[in-house]
Amino acid sequence: MSAVGDGESLAVMVFLAFVALSLLLCGLAAADLDDPEHFYAGGGAAFGPVGGGLAIAGDYISAATLLSTTGAVALDGADGILFACATVFSLFLMMRFLGEPLRRKGVFTLGDFLADRLGDPSVRRALGVASLVVLTPLLLVQLSTAGRIMAAMFGLPDGALTGCTVAAGALMVCYAAFGGMRGVGYVQILKVGVVLTALLLLAGVVLARYGWSPPALFDAAREHSGAGADYAWPGLHFGHSVAGRLDLIGFEATLLIGAACLPHITMRLHPVGDARTARRAVGWAVGPVALVCAGVVVAGLGACALLGRGPVRAADPGGATALLMVTGALDPVAGGTRHSMLFAIVACAVFATTLAAVAGITLAAASSLARDFGGRPAHGGRSAAGEIRRARLGIVLVGAVAVVVSAALGDHGRMTLIALSFTVAASVLAPVLLYALFLPGHSATGVRWTVYGTLPLVVLLLAGSPAVSGTPFAVFPGHDVRWFPLQTPGLITIPAGFLFGLVGRTHARSGAPRTSWPPVLNCRGRATS
């Protein structure tokens, strides 16, 4: 059989095997999803420290981790390596400092946790709004990537992209609706094995080209980057101006803090059985992510060393195609990159990553709709069954809307959507969680001030930033209405989120009337004082 046939056949076989096995695992998990405890929390409670840690690692590894970080390393050298290190360190911080405090029986969403922690159910809606603002852009980016990778694997034309996106959306709905938290957890564990295998193989092939010497690989990448010594020092991505240096600091802070507070990640921490299990899960979560990020760094350096920055940037301004492009340089075959064996393996790993990620994000978004916006949460009997039906209906609705919007957007504004998610997570969810956990006397009013004060600020600053207009990777590259110099506004919005929380807390403690901003409804739909 020819190399072309081998590559195409392998892609089809790995793809079908992953889909079939993951659907089987979700079917097995669906056997006992008869109450909210099993549907929302079955994964973390059932897996123990090893499985729970691997499931968290699977949720944490996204398409941005694989594609965007590889591109950042290939194009920006030291900056990309810093981004990869921040990704690993963020997960370590979350597991080390939030893993135990976020444990709580009967808690399934951030709204549940804050309502229980503060003793005030009025915070559910505010946390639901913040969670959906974080999750929706991530879901759109992951789903669009899944459709493009599927089309690339099968060599389909651009006209088939919508069909591929619909197919990926249908699979994610099946995973989330029928498997629940446990089924999605099984898929995440399977994904970790696939991704680790593919990236370690790719990193090994790259290092073999340079005598298994990381310094030799880095020197070759710097030499072919065209950036000289700048490639080895931070600042190449944002520039060496004052605004560029501030942007780098803000982006690192946003990535470090925001990635630790993503709702679909924290959702897995609530049902962990005890403190010892939480501590043991740290290594099993952080270890695979560290290996994946190390493989991403090697692949990014290999892309720059073998292809150069120019071709990588020409293919995609953000370098998102670098991971797949390097497979063609390492395994050139007749018919193009997509026909190589190495491309088939890596593309299937990326597809598995995006598909599992969208299932986890969809489940978290639908859970927030059912729990935080669906009235009083159910605890048993017929009401519990009704809640699960609402959650599954929410999964279908979220999936359908995501497919339509993702197909319409395509890759348009991909980096802006990611920036929005991480900035809101760092600027809204981080202050809310940290104050609720570690600031005695924090109130629901402080939570609402943080959410409803910081969200408009994030949107306003992003709208006037280079992420929206005037740059090649912006939503509107042909227009320039920039008035805010930073691509990521975290340097402003993160302190603002903490400040809004303190102001709201002071407002509540001062004895001011509790007709707070905005008006709050109790479980019967009546305004509270």
Secondary structure, 3 states (H helix, E strand, C coil): CCHHHHHHHHHHHHHHHHHHHHHHHHHHHHHHCCCHHHHHHHHHHHHHHHHHHHHHHHHHCCHHHHHHHHHHHHHHCHHHHHHHHHHHHHHHHHHHHHCCCCCCCCCCCHHHHHHHHHCCCCHHHHHHHHHHHHHHHHHHHHHHHHHHHHHHHCCCCHHHHHHHHHHHHHHHHHHHHHHHHHHHHHHHHHHHHHHHHHHHHHHHHHHHHCCCCHHHHHHHHHHHHCCHHHHHCCCCCCCCCHHHHHHHHHHHHHHHHHHHHCHHHHCCCCCCCCHHHHHHHHHHHHHHHHHHHHHHHHHHHHHHHHHCHHHHHHHCCCCCCHHHHHHHHHCCCCCCHHHCHHHHHHHHHHHHHHHHHHHHHHHHHHHHHHHHCCCCCCCCHHHHHHHHHHHHHHHHHHHHHHHHHHHHHCCCCHHHHHHHHHHHHHHHHHHHHHHHHHCCCCCHHHHHHHHHHHHHHHHHHHHCCCCCECCCCCCECCCCCCCCCCCCCHHHHHHHHHHHHHHHHHHHHCCCCCCCCCCCECCCCCECC
